[in-house]
Structure formats: C-alpha cells, structure tokens
Amino acid sequence: MSSTASAPRGPATGLGDEDDRITPDILKVAAVVVLGSIMAILDTTVVNVALPTFLTEFEVDAYSTVAWTITGYTLALAAIIPVTGWAADRFGTKRLYLMALVLFTLGSVLCGLAWNIEALIAFRVVQGLGGGMLMPLGMMILTRIAGPHRLGRLMAILGIPMLLGPILGPILGGWIIDSVSWHWIFMINLPLGVAAIAYSLYALPKDAPQPGERFDFVGMALMSPGLALFLYGVSTIPEEGTVAATKVLVPGLIGLALIIGFVAWSFRPEHPLLDLRLFRDRNLTVATLVMFFFAGSFFGAMLLVPTYFQQVRGEDVLHAGLLVAPQGLGAMLTMPLAGMLADKYPVGRVVPFGFVGIIVGVAGLAFSTDPDTPYWQLITFLFIMGLGMGGTMMPVFTSALKTLKSHHVARGTTLINVIQQVAASVGVAVMSVVLTNQQNASEPLKAVRALADAERLGIQPPAWATETVQRIGDAVQGLALGDLADSFSAAYGVATVALVLTLIPVAFLPRRREESHLLDDQDEAGPGAPVVLH
C-alpha cells in the first residue's frame, strides 16, 4: 500500500487546486462517494433488525449462528481494507471503485437468493469484500481530486452516510421485511448498484494505474484465515455447550496460532499488510486500545437491541427499527460537535464525556430489559448511548492520527479501520455467546421453544419439553419470557463491564495539546502531497 499518492495529472488533477471553494465538479465526484458509502453502511445496519427473521425463516436454533451474517460481513471488510491501497495503485481508483460496486451489488443479489443460513453467510462475505473497498476508495478519490486543504469540509459530506445509517437502516429494514420480505433488504441494492455504477462511469475522472510496493501475500494468508477460524471457534461455544469441544478448540487454536504468526511476520517485510511498527507511537497505541474495546462492546450490544424489541416486547420488525432510531439521532447531534472540540481541545478531555454517555446508556439497558419496562425509559437510554457514541468515535480517530507523520497516516488509518472491524466481529461473537448460553440455561424457555417448533413443523414435541411444561404449569410462559429478558440483561451487563474497563486506556489519552505532524513532513512526503486515507 502506498502511503501517499500524488494528484493525477492532466484532466484528473485536483479540480480548482488554487481555489478553496468546493466546486460543482468536486461535488459531482463527492456524490459518487456518498452514494457508495450509503449503500455499504445502510446494509450493515439494515441486517441487524433482520436477525430474528433469519432465525425463523431458516429454522436456526442458535442466535450465534445467524449472528455470522454480521460477523462474516465485518470480517470481509477487515480483510479487504488493507488490500485497497495496493490494489488502487495497481488497477487505478476508478476501475477499482467500479469493481467494488459490481462485487457489492452481485453479493447483494446472491444474499437475496440465499436458500439456507450457510449460503447467506457465504454471500454476505462476498458482499463485504465489495463494501469494504467503497469507503476507503471514496476517501482516496476525494483526497486526490480536492487536495488536503478542502478535505475537512469534504469529510463532513462523507459523514452523511455515517449519521444516516444508524437512523434509516433499522427503519428501512423493518419496513421492507414487514411490507415485502427479507429478500428485498438485499435485492434493493440491485437498482441502487446499477445507478451507482452508471453514475460512477460518468462522474469519476480517469486515472492511470501506478504500481507501487509489493503486496504482502504472506501476511494476508496468515491474518484472514486466522481471524475467521478464531471467531468461528468462539461463536461455536453456545452450540457445543463447552469450550473444551473439538469444534471449538481446533479452529480456535489454529486461528490463534495464525494470528500470532501474522504478528511475528509483520515486522519482517518493508511494507507489511498491517504496519504494527506504528504502535511505537503512544497516541496511536492508546487510541487503538480504546477503539478496540469501545467498538467490541458498543457494536456487540447494539446488535441485540432490535432483537430484544422483537423477541421480548413482541414488536414487528418496522417498529423495532423505529425504536432503535433514537440512538442514531443522539449520534447525529454530538458527532459534529465532538469533531470540532477535538480540533480545539486535547481528546483526553473530550472522550471521557462521550464514554460516560455510552456507559450510562448500556448500563441503563442492562437494568431495563423487563417485559414491562416503559418504552420512554428504553428510548432515553438509547438516546444517551447515541450521544456518547457520537462524542467518542471521531475524537479517538483524531488522537490516533494527529501525531503521525504524513507518510504514516494511510497506514495508521488502515490499521485502525481493520482493528475496528475485528473488534466489532469479536463483540458480536461474544455477545451472541453470552445471550445464547443464558437462554440455553433456562429450562422453561427451552421447553416453550421446543413445543412451538414442534407445532410449527407439525411433529410430536419432545417428551422432556412436555414434562417440563406440565411440571411448571401455567407459570411457564411468564418464566420463559422473564428468562429471555434476563439473557439480554446479561449481555448488556457484559458490555457495561467491558466499557468500564475501557476507562483505563481512556485515562491515558493525551490531555495536553500536541503538535500535529500531518502537514509538516515535507521532506518525506513532498510539498503538498495529498494524504490518502484507507
């Protein structure tokens, strides 16, 4: 991956380089990037509300199994992000962006045609490989065409899909599933993808491939299967009921060995897949630790919220999506403010306030999962959690990158993006394990579900389930619902503990203003060289 990239010459040069205005030509290109980003981010949040539907439609018993539709997608994102910079140099940004749109659209159509949960998970990986390239390529295209002096304002434009995703995704997904079918949460990307491809052909300037450094194939061969195998082992714990099961230990240990091998290897090549040497920078190390635990806890907990509203409160998919929207509204209010404050004050004085909001919100949910908790109480905690999320993400990114030299920014951004995606995958797997284990430990809940499955399939219910219901009597439904609610409370409790522990690295974030080196590395990056963000 190249860490810097000169602006394309000729017709593709940064439009109006001597002018600070955001010209119509730049906006035309920005519209392409925003359209691709909205497709990728919306599809991440839309699927969250569909997980209970997948449980029913594909007749899957374990929540951790359907959660792989999220984990597989985010793992694909994590695997493809480091490749994007190298591939853009080799094939050209326009050509690669079109390839990413085609791959994402094809993956979406295949997801809509999936015939079982295994096929859906596989096609979500294909979709993630395309979606993972859209955002970093979009940032690269905008940097090259507008230059660093206008990047701040253009990043505000790119922030639109980041803010709209958590709000519109669950609502759109709920409406489509209720009005049509789950297939169309994926099929809707076909007309959008075709439109995005056609518009990209028209709007994106041509650029010539500029093959750069050698790709780290060894690193790729170690990291990607290592992460996949390790998370597969973790996610299989609820199904097997023990960590000692062969299906858990074998893939988990092989995956862990590959990850350790990747860490050892990454210090050997000059241009590794992930440059772990950047962790010599204290700010990057601390911010990455904060980002890992924050992303794992927050995104893992947020995944469960739509499922709680559907399974415990009996809401349909659309209303579950509407009830999740306050979290996105909270983030929309604080994200621009936090970005502005991070430019004026040390992030160590900004981020703690955001973390307080997240902890209050998640802890509030942990104590509010009863089947009769007032909705205003749940919505309030979701809104507070969103306020905290919006006040945390951008300042942490700023802290990580601010003191890096300009020729390290691309690699630093790649490293943080990959770690964020991996953390989200780990968080989803861990929360799924906690939720499923808690539910499997409930006799009334297992018995009620076994009877419901037998009735749906028209078969004789298991004798143990019938005996359990008869022994408990009329109270069985209430006990089952209470245990179901308690399983969500336990998962939110685990997330709360992880967030509280994250306050330790948060305390080490810089509390004094430090000089930024993003634009003073003239001797190595060249004067005015645009920074490429991956």
C-alpha positions, 0 to 999 in steps of 0.5 A, spaced: 500 500 500 502 506 498 502 511 503 501 517 499 499 518 492 500 524 488 494 528 484 493 525 477 495 529 472 492 532 466 484 532 466 484 528 473 488 533 477 485 536 483 479 540 480 480 548 482 487 546 486 488 554 487 481 555 489 478 553 496 471 553 494 468 546 493 466 546 486 460 543 482 465 538 479 468 536 486 461 535 488 459 531 482 465 526 484 463 527 492 456 524 490 459 518 487 462 517 494 456 518 498 452 514 494 457 508 495 458 509 502 450 509 503 449 503 500 455 499 504 453 502 511 445 502 510 446 494 509 450 493 515 445 496 519 439 494 515 441 486 517 441 487 524 433 488 525 433 482 520 436 477 525 430 474 528 427 473 521 433 469 519 432 465 525 425 463 523 425 463 516 431 458 516 429 454 522 436 456 526 436 454 533 442 458 535 442 466 535 450 465 534 449 462 528 445 467 524 449 472 528 455 470 522 451 474 517 454 480 521 460 477 523 462 474 516 460 481 513 465 485 518 470 480 517 470 481 509 471 488 510 477 487 515 480 483 510 479 487 504 481 494 507 488 493 507 488 490 500 485 497 497 491 501 497 495 496 493 490 494 489 488 502 487 495 503 485 495 497 481 488 497 477 487 505 478 481 508 483 476 508 478 476 501 475 477 499 482 471 503 485 467 500 479 469 493 481 467 494 488 460 496 486 459 490 481 462 485 487 457 489 492 451 489 488 452 481 485 453 479 493 447 483 494 443 479 489 446 472 491 444 474 499 437 475 496 437 468 493 440 465 499 436 458 500 439 456 507 443 460 513 450 457 510 449 460 503 447 467 506 453 467 510 457 465 504 454 471 500 454 476 505 462 475 505 462 476 498 458 482 499 463 485 504 469 484 500 465 489 495 463 494 501 469 494 504 473 497 498 467 503 497 469 507 503 476 507 503 476 508 495 471 514 496 476 517 501 482 516 496 478 519 490 476 525 494 483 526 497 486 526 490 481 530 486 480 536 492 487 536 495 488 536 503 486 543 504 478 542 502 478 535 505 475 537 512 469 540 509 469 534 504 469 529 510 463 532 513 459 530 506 462 523 507 459 523 514 452 523 511 452 516 510 455 515 517 449 519 521 444 516 516 445 509 517 444 508 524 437 512 523 434 509 516 437 502 516 433 499 522 427 503 519 428 501 512 429 494 514 423 493 518 419 496 513 421 492 507 421 485 511 414 487 514 411 490 507 415 485 502 420 480 505 427 479 507 429 478 500 428 485 498 433 488 504 438 485 499 435 485 492 434 493 493 441 494 492 440 491 485 437 498 482 441 502 487 448 498 484 446 499 477 445 507 478 451 507 482 455 504 477 452 508 471 453 514 475 460 512 477 462 511 469 460 518 468 462 522 474 469 519 476 475 522 472 480 517 469 486 515 472 492 511 470 494 505 474 501 506 478 504 500 481 507 501 487 510 496 493 509 489 493 503 486 496 504 482 502 501 475 500 504 472 506 501 476 511 494 476 508 494 468 508 496 468 515 491 474 518 484 472 514 484 465 515 486 466 522 481 471 524 475 467 521 477 460 524 478 464 531 471 467 531 468 461 528 471 457 534 468 462 539 461 463 536 461 455 536 461 455 544 453 456 545 452 450 540 457 445 543 455 447 550 463 447 552 469 450 550 473 444 551 469 441 544 473 439 538 469 444 534 471 449 538 478 448 540 481 446 533 479 452 529 480 456 535 487 454 536 489 454 529 486 461 528 490 463 534 496 460 532 495 464 525 494 470 528 500 470 532 504 468 526 501 474 522 504 478 528 511 475 528 511 476 520 509 483 520 515 486 522 519 482 517 517 485 510 518 493 508 511 494 507 507 489 511 499 488 510 498 491 517 504 496 519 504 494 527 511 498 527 506 504 528 504 502 535 511 505 537 507 511 537 503 512 544 497 516 541 496 511 536 497 505 541 492 508 546 487 510 541 487 503 538 486 500 545 480 504 546 477 503 539 478 496 540 474 495 546 469 501 545 467 498 538 467 490 541 462 492 546 458 498 543 457 494 536 456 487 540 450 490 544 447 494 539 446 488 535 441 485 540 437 491 541 432 490 535 432 483 537 430 484 544 424 489 541 422 483 537 423 477 541 421 480 548 416 486 547 413 482 541 414 488 536 414 487 528 420 488 525 418 496 522 417 498 529 423 495 532 427 499 527 423 505 529 425 504 536 432 503 535 432 510 531 433 514 537 440 512 538 442 514 531 439 521 532 443 522 539 449 520 534 447 525 529 447 531 534 454 530 538 458 527 532 459 534 529 460 537 535 465 532 538 469 533 531 470 540 532 472 540 540 477 535 538 480 540 533 480 545 539 481 541 545 486 535 547 481 528 546 483 526 553 478 531 555 473 530 550 472 522 550 471 521 557 464 525 556 462 521 550 464 514 554 460 516 560 454 517 555 455 510 552 456 507 559 450 510 562 446 508 556 448 500 556 448 500 563 441 503 563 439 497 558 442 492 562 437 494 568 431 495 563 430 489 559 423 487 563 417 485 559 414 491 562 419 496 562 416 503 559 418 504 552 420 512 554 425 509 559 428 504 553 428 510 548 432 515 553 437 510 554 438 509 547 438 516 546 444 517 551 448 511 548 447 515 541 450 521 544 456 518 547 457 514 541 457 520 537 462 524 542 467 518 542 468 515 535 471 521 531 475 524 537 479 517 538 480 517 530 483 524 531 488 522 537 490 516 533 492 520 527 494 527 529 501 525 531 503 521 525 507 523 520 504 524 513 507 518 510 504 514 516 497 516 516 494 511 510 497 506 514 495 508 521 488 509 518 488 502 515 490 499 521 485 502 525 479 501 520 481 493 520 482 493 528 475 496 528 472 491 524 475 485 528 473 488 534 466 489 532 466 481 529 469 479 536 463 483 540 458 480 536 461 473 537 461 474 544 455 477 545 451 472 541 455 467 546 453 470 552 445 471 550 445 464 547 448 460 553 443 464 558 437 462 554 440 455 553 440 455 561 433 456 562 429 450 562 422 453 561 424 457 555 427 451 552 421 447 553 416 453 550 421 453 544 421 446 543 413 445 543 412 451 538 417 448 533 414 442 534 407 445 532 410 449 527 413 443 523 407 439 525 411 433 529 410 430 536 414 435 541 419 432 545 417 428 551 422 432 556 419 439 553 412 436 555 414 434 562 417 440 563 411 444 561 406 440 565 411 440 571 411 448 571 404 449 569 401 455 567 407 459 570 411 457 564 410 462 559 411 468 564 418 464 566 420 463 559 419 470 557 422 473 564 428 468 562 429 471 555 429 478 558 434 476 563 439 473 557 439 480 554 440 483 561 446 479 561 449 481 555 448 488 556 451 487 563 457 484 559 458 490 555 457 495 561 463 491 564 467 491 558 466 499 557 468 500 564 474 497 563 475 501 557 476 507 562 483 505 563 486 506 556 481 512 556 485 515 562 491 515 558 489 519 552 493 525 551 490 531 555 495 536 553 495 539 546 500 536 541 503 538 535 500 535 529 505 532 524 500 531 518 502 537 514 509 538 516 513 532 513 515 535 507 521 532 506 518 525 506 512 526 503 513 532 498 510 539 498 503 538 498 502 531 497 495 529 498 494 524 504 490 518 502 486 515 507 484 507 507 
